[in-house]
Amino acid sequence: MAFDYKKEYKEFYMPKNTPSIVDVPKMNYIAVRGKGNPNDEGSEYKMSIVLLYAIAFTIKMSYKGTHKIDGYFEYVVPPLEGFWWQNAKNYSIDYNNKEDFNFISLIRLPDFVTKKDFDWAIKEATTKKKEDFSKVEFLTYNEGKCVQCMHIGSYDDEVKTISLMHEYMKENGYELDITNERFHHEIYLSDPRRCSVSNLKTVIRHPIKIRGEE
C-alpha cells in the first residue's frame, strides 16, 4: 500500500476542529510564488497549481523510467498547501481584498527527494510537456512552533476559526509570530471542484512564539 502522509502524520494534516499547538519540523517542498486574486480566471495561483502537480507526478512516477531515486517508495502525493500574506504592516489577512494577496503554493516532497532529483524532474517535465517550469523551486522550510485547527466551510469564513486559534494561543502563553518569513499557512484537504463549500476541510496554521520572547 502506498505511503500516505495524511494518515501517517495526522498531527500535521488531520487536526481536530479545536485549536492545538504543534511543532512542525523542517520539510522540503515543490513551490511556486505569485500574486493576485486566486479566484480570477487564468490567475497566477491557478497556474501555480498546474505547475506543482506536473512536477509532483513526474517525481512520483519516476520509478517507471530510467531515473532511479535512492530510497524511493511508493506514496500518495501530499495535499496542496499555501503560504499567504498581504502587504499590511501587521501581516493580517483581508479577505475582501484578494487582489492584494501574495502566495507560495506548495506540495510537500518525500524526504528521499534531493535537489538533484528535483532538478531532473524539472528538466523531464519541460521536455515532455513543452512548458515553462522556471517558476518552480525547491523550497526548504522549517516552520517550527504553530497553533493550528481544522476549518470546515468557506475560505472566506476562516476568520472565525482563526479567532479561536488566537484565543487558545494566548491562553497557553503564546503570541502570534507572523512575519515576512513566517506565514499564514493553509493545507487543502478537499477539492473545491468536487465538494460543497460547507464541507471544505482546510488546516489553518499560524506561527507563534512564547509571549514576550524576542
C-alpha positions in Angstrom: 0.0 0.0 0.0 1.3 3.5 -0.9 2.6 5.6 1.9 0.0 8.4 2.7 1.4 11.4 4.6 -2.1 12.5 5.7 -2.6 9.1 7.5 1.0 8.7 8.8 1.4 12.2 10.1 -2.1 13.0 11.3 -0.8 15.6 13.8 0.2 17.8 10.8 -2.6 17.0 8.3 -5.7 15.9 10.3 -6.0 18.1 13.4 -9.3 18.4 15.3 -11.6 21.3 14.7 -10.5 22.7 18.0 -7.1 24.5 18.2 -3.9 22.8 19.2 -0.2 23.6 19.4 2.2 21.7 17.1 5.9 21.7 16.4 6.4 21.4 12.7 9.8 20.1 11.6 11.8 21.1 8.5 10.4 19.9 5.3 11.1 20.2 1.6 8.5 21.4 -0.9 7.8 22.0 -4.5 7.0 25.7 -4.5 5.6 28.4 -6.9 5.3 32.1 -5.9 2.8 34.5 -7.2 0.3 37.4 -6.6 -3.3 38.3 -7.1 -6.8 37.1 -6.6 -6.7 33.3 -6.6 -10.2 33.1 -7.9 -9.6 35.0 -11.1 -9.8 33.0 -14.3 -6.2 32.4 -15.5 -4.8 33.7 -12.2 -1.2 33.1 -11.2 -2.5 31.0 -8.4 -4.4 28.6 -10.7 -1.4 28.3 -13.0 0.8 27.6 -10.0 -1.3 24.5 -9.1 -0.8 23.2 -12.7 2.9 23.6 -12.4 3.1 22.0 -8.9 1.2 18.9 -9.8 3.1 18.4 -13.1 6.4 18.2 -11.1 4.8 16.2 -8.2 3.6 13.5 -10.5 6.9 13.5 -12.5 8.7 12.6 -9.3 6.0 10.2 -8.1 6.1 8.2 -11.4 9.9 8.3 -11.7 10.3 4.7 -10.7 8.8 3.7 -14.0 11.5 5.3 -16.0 15.3 5.4 -16.2 15.8 7.9 -13.3 16.1 6.0 -10.1 15.8 7.9 -6.8 17.7 6.4 -3.9 15.4 5.3 -1.1 12.3 5.7 -3.3 9.0 4.2 -2.0 5.5 4.4 -3.5 3.5 7.2 -1.9 0.3 9.3 -2.3 1.1 12.9 -3.4 0.7 15.0 -0.3 -2.1 17.7 -0.3 -1.8 21.1 -1.8 -0.7 23.8 0.7 -0.3 27.6 0.6 1.5 30.4 2.4 -0.5 33.6 2.2 0.2 37.2 3.1 -0.6 40.8 2.1 1.4 43.9 2.5 -0.2 45.3 5.6 2.3 46.1 8.4 0.6 43.6 10.8 0.6 40.8 8.2 -3.2 40.3 8.7 -5.4 38.8 6.0 -8.2 40.9 4.5 -10.5 38.5 2.6 -12.2 41.5 1.0 -9.1 42.4 -0.9 -8.0 39.2 -2.5 -6.2 41.1 -5.3 -3.6 42.1 -2.7 -2.7 38.5 -1.9 0.9 37.2 -2.2 1.3 33.4 -2.1 3.6 30.5 -2.2 1.8 27.4 -3.4 3.3 24.2 -2.1 3.3 20.4 -2.3 5.5 18.5 0.2 8.3 16.4 -1.1 9.2 13.0 0.4 12.5 13.2 2.3 14.2 10.9 -0.2 13.9 13.5 -3.0 17.1 15.5 -3.3 17.7 18.8 -5.1 19.3 16.8 -7.8 16.2 14.7 -8.2 14.1 17.8 -8.2 16.3 19.4 -11.0 15.9 16.2 -13.0 12.1 16.4 -12.6 12.0 20.0 -13.9 14.1 19.1 -16.9 12.0 15.9 -17.6 8.6 17.8 -17.3 9.9 20.6 -19.5 10.9 18.2 -22.2 7.8 16.0 -22.1 5.2 18.7 -21.6 6.9 21.5 -23.7 6.0 24.0 -20.9 8.0 26.5 -18.9 8.7 25.3 -15.3 11.2 28.0 -14.5 9.0 29.4 -11.7 9.0 26.1 -9.8 11.5 26.0 -7.0 12.8 23.5 -4.4 12.0 25.1 -1.0 13.2 24.0 2.4 11.1 25.4 5.2 11.4 25.0 9.0 8.0 26.1 10.3 8.5 25.5 14.0 6.0 26.2 16.8 2.5 26.9 15.5 -1.2 26.9 16.5 -3.4 25.1 14.1 -7.0 24.0 13.7 -9.2 22.2 11.1 -11.5 24.7 9.4 -14.7 23.4 7.9 -16.5 25.6 5.4 -15.8 28.5 3.1 -12.3 30.0 2.9 -14.0 33.4 3.5 -15.2 32.3 6.9 -11.7 31.4 8.2 -11.6 34.4 10.4 -13.9 32.6 12.9 -11.5 29.7 13.2 -8.5 32.0 13.4 -10.1 33.9 16.3 -10.5 30.6 18.2 -6.8 29.8 17.4 -5.6 33.1 18.7 -7.6 32.9 21.9 -6.2 29.4 22.5 -2.7 30.7 21.7 -2.9 33.5 24.3 -4.4 31.2 26.9 -1.4 29.0 26.6 1.2 31.8 26.9 2.0 32.4 23.2 1.7 35.3 20.8 1.4 35.5 17.1 4.7 35.4 15.2 3.6 36.1 11.6 6.5 37.9 9.8 7.9 38.3 6.4 9.4 34.8 6.9 6.6 33.0 8.8 3.3 32.9 7.2 -0.4 32.3 7.4 -0.5 28.6 6.2 -3.3 26.6 4.7 -3.4 22.9 3.8 -6.3 21.9 1.5 -7.8 18.5 2.2 -10.8 19.0 -0.1 -11.2 19.6 -3.8 -13.5 22.6 -4.2 -14.5 21.3 -7.6 -15.9 18.2 -6.1 -17.0 19.3 -2.6 -19.7 21.7 -1.4 -18.4 24.9 0.1 -19.9 24.0 3.5 -17.9 20.8 3.7 -14.5 22.1 2.6 -11.7 20.9 5.0 -8.7 23.2 5.4 -6.0 23.1 8.0 -5.1 26.6 9.2 -1.8 27.1 10.8 -0.2 30.2 12.3 3.4 30.6 13.6 3.6 31.5 17.3 6.3 32.2 19.9 6.3 32.4 23.7 4.8 35.7 24.8 7.4 38.3 25.3 10.1 36.3 23.5 12.3 38.3 21.1 
